[in-house]
């Protein structure tokens, strides 16, 4: 990880999810677009990973394939030593007990007809069958779990109860998404630009909560981001994507301090450096 370690420098464990020659195409013939092209990866337990690239690089498409929201055109995903099978609703549900996500836009994440209570209750239902006693909780125990989850993200359940998500602020909705993850405790969390729509102070708080959660439950977090500085700051492993291809990968130091790819060097060149004098003679 980079010299400044936000997540505590916890050593990652064994590989539990891999992608082999993953491809994803959209359209056919002259209209065909190759969004992801023969991508390989290996994610370890408790690892912090960043997949970095500009818009159109394929990073979000790759994330959706890992989540099971898009099917690969070619290649395969291996989960815990076996080829992933999400061919039925029950198998997808079982997979989603272990693989979860939070997204850039909290407003599009929630069902506008479901109140906060129902959002959190869905997490308890999803846990059913995985956590002991999950299907036989009393009403009081269910509310205690929801209160604990809100407390973890510095929210008061009593102030959210019986409200719709759109009645909350953007920061509160982002925290509520993390409260869901706290309840579900998945093995892998994909965080797709989770802090891009909130202010700097809230951004630091959200990142701190995610990394604290990683430490508590040994969860792997994959950040999907265009921010190469953030990637260096928080990551054990960095993948750089350009036009659907991984052009750079390695530890944060290897990929960002000692880049080989011209694309990575260009991304780094675009990062403002406050310690260098600004040259205004090039302006205009």
Backbone torsions as a table, in degrees:
resi	resn	phi	psi	omega
1	UNK	NA	161.2	-179.7
2	UNK	-59.0	168.0	-176.6
3	UNK	-58.3	-37.7	175.8
4	UNK	-95.4	109.1	-171.9
5	UNK	-103.0	111.9	-179.4
6	UNK	-79.7	-32.5	-173.0
7	UNK	-90.4	1.6	174.5
8	UNK	96.4	-4.0	174.5
9	UNK	70.0	29.1	179.5
10	UNK	-65.6	132.5	-176.4
11	UNK	-74.3	125.4	179.9
12	UNK	-63.3	155.2	-179.5
13	UNK	-96.7	-143.3	-174.2
14	UNK	-79.3	157.1	175.7
15	UNK	-68.9	132.1	179.3
16	UNK	-129.7	-11.7	177.8
17	UNK	-144.0	126.1	-179.3
18	UNK	-131.7	152.7	172.5
19	UNK	-117.8	135.5	-177.9
20	UNK	-122.6	113.1	176.6
21	UNK	50.2	46.5	-177.9
22	UNK	-72.2	131.5	176.0
23	UNK	-130.4	149.1	172.5
24	UNK	-144.4	122.0	179.3
25	UNK	-115.2	148.3	174.5
26	UNK	-123.5	138.9	179.3
27	UNK	77.9	179.4	-179.7
28	UNK	-138.1	163.0	175.8
29	UNK	57.0	-132.6	-178.3
30	UNK	-67.4	-20.1	-179.0
31	UNK	-92.9	5.8	-176.9
32	UNK	-72.6	134.8	175.4
33	UNK	-123.1	128.2	176.8
34	UNK	-94.7	102.2	-175.8
35	UNK	-81.4	-35.2	177.6
36	UNK	-134.3	130.5	-171.4
37	UNK	-129.6	102.5	174.4
38	UNK	52.2	56.6	-179.8
39	UNK	-91.5	136.1	176.7
40	UNK	-123.9	141.6	177.0
41	UNK	-153.9	163.6	175.5
42	UNK	-144.4	116.3	-178.5
43	UNK	-103.1	135.5	-179.4
44	UNK	-105.9	155.5	177.3
45	UNK	-62.2	133.4	176.8
46	UNK	74.6	9.3	-177.0
47	UNK	-86.7	145.3	170.8
48	UNK	-103.3	120.5	-174.6
49	UNK	-122.3	141.8	171.2
50	UNK	-122.7	132.1	171.6
51	UNK	-108.7	112.8	-168.9
52	UNK	-111.9	140.2	175.5
53	UNK	176.8	162.1	177.1
54	UNK	-78.0	173.6	176.1
55	UNK	-56.9	134.2	-179.3
56	UNK	87.6	3.9	-178.7
57	UNK	-77.1	-18.1	179.7
58	UNK	103.1	0.2	-174.6
59	UNK	-65.7	-41.0	-179.8
60	UNK	-72.2	-36.1	175.3
61	UNK	-61.7	-42.4	176.8
62	UNK	-60.8	-43.1	-179.9
63	UNK	-61.5	-41.1	-180.0
64	UNK	-66.7	-31.8	175.6
65	UNK	-68.8	-41.1	177.8
66	UNK	-62.4	-38.8	-179.9
67	UNK	-71.8	-20.4	-176.4
68	UNK	89.6	13.2	177.5
69	UNK	-85.8	-19.8	173.9
70	UNK	-130.5	141.2	177.1
71	UNK	-90.2	137.2	176.1
72	UNK	-63.4	141.5	171.6
73	UNK	-70.5	-33.4	177.1
74	UNK	-152.7	163.1	-179.5
75	UNK	90.2	-179.7	-177.5
76	UNK	-149.1	158.1	176.4
77	UNK	-113.6	129.4	179.5
78	UNK	-107.2	121.0	-179.5
79	UNK	-117.3	118.6	-179.3
80	UNK	51.7	46.7	173.1
81	UNK	84.5	-2.2	-179.0
82	UNK	-128.4	148.6	175.9
83	UNK	-60.8	128.6	-176.7
84	UNK	-60.7	134.4	177.8
85	UNK	-126.5	107.1	176.6
86	UNK	-123.9	41.5	-173.4
87	UNK	-77.6	-11.7	178.1
88	UNK	-132.3	164.6	-179.0
89	UNK	-62.1	-39.3	-179.6
90	UNK	-66.7	-36.8	178.7
91	UNK	-71.5	-36.9	175.9
92	UNK	-64.8	-41.8	179.9
93	UNK	-61.8	-41.3	178.3
94	UNK	-64.2	-41.2	178.4
95	UNK	-63.9	-41.5	-177.3
96	UNK	-72.5	-12.6	171.1
97	UNK	-66.3	-25.2	-176.1
98	UNK	-107.3	-20.8	-176.6
99	UNK	-124.0	116.5	-178.0
100	UNK	-130.9	173.3	-177.8
101	UNK	-148.0	153.3	163.9
102	UNK	-126.4	144.8	-169.4
103	UNK	-116.7	171.3	-176.0
104	UNK	-62.5	-46.1	-173.6
105	UNK	-103.7	102.2	-179.3
106	UNK	-64.5	-25.2	-177.7
107	UNK	-66.5	-28.0	-178.7
108	UNK	-95.0	0.4	-175.1
109	UNK	-83.4	-33.8	-171.4
110	UNK	-98.9	150.2	169.1
111	UNK	-74.1	118.7	-173.3
112	UNK	-65.4	-14.3	-179.3
113	UNK	-92.1	-6.0	-178.7
114	UNK	-103.5	129.9	176.8
115	UNK	-77.9	167.7	-177.4
116	UNK	-55.4	-40.6	179.9
117	UNK	-56.0	-43.1	-178.3
118	UNK	-71.2	-35.4	176.6
119	UNK	-57.5	-47.4	-178.7
120	UNK	-74.6	-33.4	178.0
121	UNK	-64.8	-33.1	177.0
122	UNK	-60.4	-33.7	178.7
123	UNK	-65.7	-40.4	178.1
124	UNK	-64.5	-38.9	178.7
125	UNK	-65.7	-39.5	-179.4
126	UNK	-67.3	-30.6	177.4
127	UNK	-69.5	-24.5	-174.8
128	UNK	-53.3	126.6	-179.7
129	UNK	97.3	-19.8	178.0
130	UNK	-102.9	-43.2	179.8
131	UNK	-98.1	135.4	-177.4
132	UNK	-60.2	129.5	179.5
133	UNK	79.8	2.6	-176.1
134	UNK	-61.4	-28.0	-177.7
135	UNK	-95.1	-0.9	-175.5
136	UNK	-126.2	32.2	-179.8
137	UNK	-79.9	142.4	173.6
138	UNK	-74.1	166.0	178.8
139	UNK	-59.6	-39.8	179.6
140	UNK	-63.9	-42.0	-180.0
141	UNK	-65.0	-38.1	178.0
142	UNK	-63.4	-43.2	178.9
143	UNK	-66.5	-34.7	177.9
144	UNK	-65.1	-39.5	177.4
145	UNK	-64.4	-40.5	179.3
146	UNK	-67.1	-39.6	177.9
147	UNK	-64.4	-42.6	179.1
148	UNK	-61.0	-41.6	-179.3
149	UNK	-64.8	-42.2	178.4
150	UNK	-67.1	-38.5	179.5
151	UNK	-62.2	-36.2	-179.8
152	UNK	-60.1	-33.2	-178.2
153	UNK	-104.3	20.7	176.4
154	UNK	60.3	40.6	172.6
155	UNK	-120.2	154.2	175.8
156	UNK	-104.0	119.3	-177.7
157	UNK	-57.4	-37.7	-178.0
158	UNK	-60.8	-29.4	-179.9
159	UNK	-83.4	-16.7	-180.0
160	UNK	-99.7	-26.4	-174.4
161	UNK	-56.1	137.8	178.0
162	UNK	70.5	13.5	174.5
163	UNK	-105.6	155.1	173.3
164	UNK	-88.9	149.6	-179.6
165	UNK	-53.8	-35.1	-177.3
166	UNK	-70.4	-9.7	175.4
167	UNK	-84.5	-5.4	-179.4
168	UNK	-97.0	162.7	174.1
169	UNK	-75.5	166.5	178.4
170	UNK	-59.8	-41.6	178.8
171	UNK	-64.1	-39.8	177.6
172	UNK	-64.7	-38.8	179.4
173	UNK	-66.5	-39.7	176.7
174	UNK	-62.2	-42.0	178.8
175	UNK	-65.7	-36.7	178.2
176	UNK	-63.9	-36.9	176.7
177	UNK	-62.7	-38.1	178.3
178	UNK	-70.9	-34.1	175.5
179	UNK	-60.2	-38.2	175.8
180	UNK	-60.1	-44.4	-179.3
181	UNK	-65.2	-37.7	177.1
182	UNK	-58.7	-39.0	-179.7
183	UNK	-73.1	-40.4	-174.7
184	UNK	-79.2	-32.8	-179.2
185	UNK	48.7	59.1	179.9
186	UNK	-71.7	165.6	176.4
187	UNK	-78.8	-26.9	-178.7
188	UNK	-136.7	131.2	174.1
189	UNK	-118.8	126.4	173.5
190	UNK	-101.2	119.7	-178.1
191	UNK	-110.7	101.7	-175.3
192	UNK	-93.0	100.0	-178.5
193	UNK	45.9	53.4	-170.7
194	UNK	-71.5	-12.1	-175.9
195	UNK	-119.5	9.2	-172.2
196	UNK	-73.8	-18.4	-176.0
197	UNK	-106.7	12.3	-179.3
198	UNK	-125.0	164.2	-175.5
199	UNK	-71.4	168.0	-172.9
200	UNK	-61.2	-40.0	-178.9
201	UNK	-65.2	-46.3	178.8
202	UNK	-66.0	-33.8	-180.0
203	UNK	-59.9	-46.7	179.8
204	UNK	-63.8	-38.9	179.9
205	UNK	-64.8	-44.4	-179.3
206	UNK	-63.2	-44.3	178.6
207	UNK	-61.7	-41.6	179.1
208	UNK	-62.3	-40.4	178.4
209	UNK	-64.3	-42.3	-179.9
210	UNK	-63.6	-43.2	-178.1
211	UNK	-72.4	-32.1	173.8
212	UNK	-64.6	-41.0	178.0
213	UNK	-64.1	-40.6	176.5
214	UNK	-57.2	-45.0	-178.0
215	UNK	-66.9	-34.1	-176.0
216	UNK	-74.4	-37.3	-173.3
217	UNK	-119.8	10.9	178.5
218	UNK	57.5	41.0	-177.2
219	UNK	-87.9	141.9	173.2
220	UNK	-85.9	134.1	177.8
221	UNK	-120.1	128.2	175.8
222	UNK	-111.8	111.5	176.7
223	UNK	-88.7	127.4	172.7
224	UNK	-100.5	114.2	-170.2
225	UNK	-151.4	157.8	170.7
226	UNK	-100.2	-4.6	-173.1
227	UNK	-91.4	97.9	-175.6
228	UNK	-71.4	-26.2	175.7
229	UNK	-66.9	-44.9	176.2
230	UNK	-60.6	-42.0	-179.7
231	UNK	-58.7	-43.1	179.5
232	UNK	-66.8	-38.9	-174.3
233	UNK	-66.3	-36.8	-170.1
234	UNK	-112.1	-11.0	-163.2
235	UNK	-98.0	146.5	164.7
236	UNK	-82.6	-43.7	-176.7
237	UNK	-130.1	140.2	-179.8
238	UNK	-125.3	134.1	171.3
239	UNK	-116.1	129.2	177.0
240	UNK	-107.3	125.8	-178.5
241	UNK	-113.6	140.2	174.2
242	UNK	-140.7	124.7	177.8
243	UNK	50.4	43.6	174.0
244	UNK	82.3	2.2	-177.0
245	UNK	-120.2	141.1	172.7
246	UNK	-80.5	114.3	-175.8
247	UNK	-100.7	-11.1	-179.6
248	UNK	-154.9	138.4	173.5
249	UNK	-155.6	154.3	-179.8
250	UNK	153.3	-169.2	174.0
251	UNK	-64.0	166.3	179.2
252	UNK	-57.6	-41.5	179.1
253	UNK	-66.1	-43.5	-178.9
254	UNK	-64.0	-48.6	-172.2
255	UNK	-76.0	-32.0	-171.8
256	UNK	-108.4	-38.4	177.8
257	UNK	-82.0	-26.3	-179.0
258	UNK	-131.4	59.2	-176.5
259	UNK	-69.6	147.0	175.3
260	UNK	-104.6	-30.9	-175.8
261	UNK	-79.3	138.0	175.7
262	UNK	-62.0	-34.7	179.9
263	UNK	-63.2	-45.7	177.9
264	UNK	-61.1	-42.2	179.6
265	UNK	-62.5	-36.5	178.2
266	UNK	-68.8	-41.7	177.3
267	UNK	-59.2	-43.0	179.5
268	UNK	-66.0	-35.2	179.0
269	UNK	-66.8	-23.6	-179.6
270	UNK	-83.8	-8.7	-179.1
271	UNK	-78.8	123.1	178.8
272	UNK	-61.9	140.3	179.5
273	UNK	-119.1	108.2	-172.6
274	UNK	-70.5	-17.3	-177.5
275	UNK	-89.6	-2.7	178.1
276	UNK	-101.1	142.4	178.3
277	UNK	-66.1	142.1	178.8
278	UNK	-82.2	133.8	-179.0
279	UNK	-101.7	101.8	-178.1
280	UNK	-87.2	-3.8	-178.4
281	UNK	-71.2	-18.1	179.7
282	UNK	-88.2	-7.6	-177.1
283	UNK	-71.5	144.5	176.2
284	UNK	67.9	NA	NA
